[in-house]
């Protein structure tokens, strides 16, 4: 039995949700796919899948094996793609989805530098803060910020994303500077309305809440917007406290227009990820972009270099 083929069959069954769909995707017979998975289970002496007439589901052993198998297959495909593309010039249209504020502030130079290196690639960069369906909407790559959940998509971290609570010196002079989370009671909060649930849990947990409330007390006089730049500008104008990523707020902090509030309670660092669909033969234009963006912003990212560490 070819171990790699068996591994591919198993991963395909998990991603597709059934043996028949996996067989169609791999252009094999369902019987052969089933045989590959059965032989793999015999080799490992562990049941990887629970099978019923309607669906298949992962066992505990299958869950662990799936995570490792995906990474192994990705490494193999990456190696083959790189070797196969050494003599190729990437070309065609690269469709990218990216968050609005991040793209406006930090992607113009990236795209320009990328196209200077690969002039035959046309970039179609679409800005949207909602979570796009990469496959359904025809994107090659999506940049996403947060703590990503497990999925059949491949995610490569591009940069760490710090989130800070900040306010204008004038606002703090008028309303007082919080020194502990309990002091936030009755402060005015500038809320980002597109913040996903997984991001909210990580950024609010240090307040002992996941819904913007503090011990049952709503932070007073909220302003809500789906754009972080607007909220940072409102904070600069003295509008209240803003919980925003440093890639938006760092310039204002460097100028003294904003100061960090409760730095010792800074939320868990998130990540900027390049997300793309798992493909056996990744198009060279996508591979070149993933390789190009990795490490492009520096470590730490250039927008964090003027901000004190946690």
C-alpha positions in Angstrom: 0.0 0.0 0.0 1.3 3.5 -0.9 1.2 5.3 2.4 0.9 8.7 0.9 -2.0 7.7 -1.4 -3.8 6.2 1.7 -3.1 9.4 3.6 -4.6 11.4 0.8 -7.6 9.2 0.6 -8.3 9.6 4.4 -7.8 13.4 4.3 -10.1 13.6 1.3 -12.8 11.6 3.0 -12.7 13.9 6.0 -12.7 17.1 3.9 -15.5 15.9 1.5 -17.6 14.3 4.3 -18.1 10.9 2.5 -16.3 8.1 0.7 -18.3 8.7 -2.5 -17.5 12.5 -2.6 -13.8 11.8 -1.8 -13.7 9.2 -4.6 -15.2 11.7 -7.1 -12.7 14.4 -6.0 -9.7 12.0 -6.4 -11.1 10.4 -9.5 -11.0 6.9 -7.9 -13.6 4.3 -7.2 -15.4 4.4 -3.8 -14.2 0.9 -3.2 -10.5 1.8 -3.7 -10.9 4.8 -1.4 -12.5 2.6 1.3 -9.7 0.1 0.8 -7.0 2.7 1.3 -8.6 4.0 4.5 -9.1 0.4 5.9 -5.5 -0.5 5.1 -4.3 2.7 6.8 -6.3 1.8 9.9 -4.9 -1.7 9.9 -1.4 -0.3 9.6 -1.9 2.1 12.5 -3.9 -0.4 14.5 -6.5 2.3 15.2 -9.9 3.2 14.0 -9.8 6.6 12.4 -13.4 7.0 11.2 -16.8 6.2 12.6 -18.9 5.0 9.7 -22.7 5.1 9.4 -25.0 4.8 6.3 -25.4 8.6 6.3 -22.0 10.1 7.3 -18.5 9.5 8.6 -17.0 11.2 11.6 -13.5 11.3 13.1 -12.6 9.3 16.2 -10.2 10.8 18.7 -7.3 9.0 17.0 -8.6 10.1 13.7 -8.7 13.7 14.8 -5.0 13.6 15.8 -4.0 11.8 12.6 -5.9 14.2 10.4 -4.2 17.2 11.8 -0.7 15.7 11.2 -1.6 14.2 7.8 -2.8 17.5 6.5 0.5 19.2 7.4 2.5 16.3 5.9 0.6 16.4 2.6 0.8 20.2 2.5 4.6 20.0 2.9 4.9 17.4 0.2 2.7 19.5 -2.2 4.6 22.6 -1.3 7.9 21.0 -2.1 6.6 19.6 -5.4 5.0 22.9 -6.4 8.2 24.8 -5.6 10.4 22.3 -7.6 8.0 22.3 -10.5 7.8 26.1 -10.6 11.5 26.9 -10.4 11.6 27.5 -14.1 8.2 29.1 -14.4 7.2 32.7 -14.3 3.9 33.2 -12.3 1.2 34.8 -14.4 -2.5 35.4 -14.5 -4.9 37.1 -12.1 -4.5 36.7 -8.4 -7.7 37.5 -6.5 -7.2 38.5 -2.9 -9.7 39.4 -0.1 -8.4 41.5 2.7 -9.8 43.5 5.7 -10.5 47.1 4.9 -8.4 49.0 7.4 -5.4 46.7 7.2 -5.3 46.8 3.4 -5.7 50.6 3.2 -2.8 51.1 5.6 -0.4 48.2 4.9 -1.1 46.5 1.5 -0.5 49.1 -1.2 3.3 48.8 -0.9 3.1 45.0 -0.5 1.1 44.6 -3.7 3.4 47.0 -5.6 6.6 45.2 -4.4 5.0 41.9 -5.3 4.2 43.0 -8.8 7.6 44.5 -9.3 9.0 41.1 -8.7 6.3 39.2 -10.6 5.2 41.7 -13.3 3.1 39.1 -15.2 0.7 38.7 -12.2 -2.4 40.9 -12.2 -3.7 41.5 -8.7 -7.4 41.9 -8.0 -7.6 43.1 -4.3 -11.1 43.2 -2.8 -11.5 44.9 0.6 -14.2 43.5 2.9 -14.4 43.0 6.6 -16.8 40.1 6.4 -15.6 36.5 6.2 -15.7 35.6 2.5 -16.1 32.1 1.2 -12.9 31.6 -0.7 -14.0 28.7 -2.9 -17.6 30.0 -3.6 -16.5 33.5 -4.3 -13.5 32.6 -6.4 -10.7 34.1 -4.3 -7.2 32.7 -4.4 -6.1 34.0 -1.0 -7.9 35.7 1.9 -6.2 37.6 4.7 -7.9 37.1 8.0 -7.4 38.4 11.5 -8.2 36.5 14.6 -7.8 33.0 16.1 -8.8 30.7 13.3 -10.8 27.6 13.8 -9.9 24.3 12.3 -11.2 23.9 8.7 -10.3 22.3 5.4 -8.6 25.6 4.4 -4.9 26.1 4.8 -3.8 29.1 7.0 -0.3 30.5 7.3 0.4 33.1 9.9 1.8 36.3 8.3 2.2 38.5 11.4 1.1 38.8 15.0 -1.7 41.3 15.7 -1.7 43.1 19.0 -4.9 44.6 20.3 -4.8 47.4 22.8 -7.2 49.6 24.8 -6.4 53.2 24.1 -7.8 56.7 24.6 -6.8 60.4 24.0 -5.0 62.2 26.8 -7.8 64.8 26.8 -10.4 62.1 27.4 -8.4 60.6 30.3 -7.8 64.0 31.8 -11.5 64.7 31.8 -12.8 61.2 32.8 -9.9 59.7 34.7 -7.4 57.0 33.8 -8.4 53.4 34.6 -5.8 51.5 36.6 -7.7 48.2 36.8 -10.5 46.6 34.8 -13.1 47.6 37.4 -12.3 51.2 36.8 -13.8 51.0 33.3 -17.3 51.3 34.7 -19.1 54.2 33.2 -16.4 55.0 30.7 -17.5 55.5 27.1 -16.6 52.6 24.8 -16.0 52.8 21.0 -17.1 49.4 19.7 -16.1 47.6 16.5 -19.3 45.9 15.4 -17.7 43.4 13.0 -15.6 41.8 15.7 -16.1 38.1 15.4 -17.1 35.9 18.3 -13.8 34.2 18.6 -12.0 37.6 18.6 -14.5 39.0 21.2 -13.8 36.1 23.6 -10.1 36.7 23.5 -10.2 40.5 23.7 -12.9 40.8 26.4 -11.9 37.9 28.6 -9.5 40.1 30.6 -12.6 42.2 31.5 -14.3 39.0 32.7 -16.9 39.1 30.0 -17.5 38.3 26.3 -20.3 40.8 25.5 -18.7 44.2 26.2 -20.1 44.3 29.8 -18.2 44.5 33.0 -19.6 42.6 35.9 -23.1 43.3 34.6 -22.4 47.0 34.0 -22.5 48.2 30.4 -19.7 50.5 29.5 -21.6 53.8 29.1 -22.4 55.8 26.0 -21.2 53.3 23.3 -20.4 54.3 19.8 -20.5 51.3 17.4 -19.0 51.2 13.9 -17.9 48.6 11.4 -14.7 50.5 10.7 -11.7 50.6 13.0 -10.1 53.7 11.5 -13.3 55.7 12.3 -13.2 54.5 15.9 -9.5 55.4 16.3 -10.2 58.8 14.9 -13.2 59.1 17.4 -10.8 58.2 20.2 -8.3 60.8 19.1 -11.1 63.4 19.2 -11.8 62.4 22.8 -14.8 60.2 22.1 -13.9 57.4 24.5 -11.9 54.1 24.9 -11.2 52.1 21.8 -10.1 48.5 21.7 -8.2 48.3 18.4 -5.3 46.6 16.7 -2.0 48.3 16.8 -1.7 48.3 13.0 -4.5 51.0 13.1 -3.6 52.8 16.3 0.2 52.8 16.4 0.7 56.0 14.4 -1.6 57.9 16.8 0.2 56.4 19.8 3.6 57.4 18.3 2.4 61.0 17.9 1.0 61.1 21.5 -2.6 61.5 20.2 -3.5 58.2 22.0 -2.1 56.4 25.0 -2.5 52.8 25.9 -4.9 52.1 28.8 -4.4 49.1 31.1 -1.2 47.9 29.3 -0.7 45.1 31.9 -4.1 43.7 30.9 -3.4 43.7 27.1 -5.5 40.9 25.5 -4.0 37.8 23.9 -2.2 38.5 20.7 -4.2 37.5 17.5 -2.7 36.7 14.1 -2.9 37.9 10.5 -3.3 34.8 8.4 -3.1 34.1 4.7 -5.8 31.6 4.0 -6.2 29.5 0.9 -7.9 26.3 -0.3 -5.9 23.1 -0.1 -5.0 22.0 -3.6 -2.9 19.1 -4.8 -1.2 21.4 -7.3 -1.2 24.9 -6.0 -1.0 27.5 -8.8 2.4 29.1 -8.9 1.0 32.6 -8.6 -0.5 31.7 -5.2 2.6 29.9 -4.0 4.7 33.0 -4.9 2.4 35.3 -3.1 2.3 33.2 0.1 6.1 33.0 0.1 6.4 36.7 -0.6 4.1 37.9 2.2 5.6 35.6 4.8 7.9 37.7 6.9 7.2 40.8 4.7 6.0 42.9 7.7 8.9 42.0 10.0 9.1 40.4 13.4 7.8 42.3 15.3 5.8 44.0 12.5 7.1 47.5 11.7 3.9 49.2 13.1 4.7 47.7 16.6 8.3 48.8 16.8 7.5 52.2 18.5 5.1 50.6 21.0 6.3 49.1 24.3 6.2 45.4 24.6 3.5 43.7 26.8 
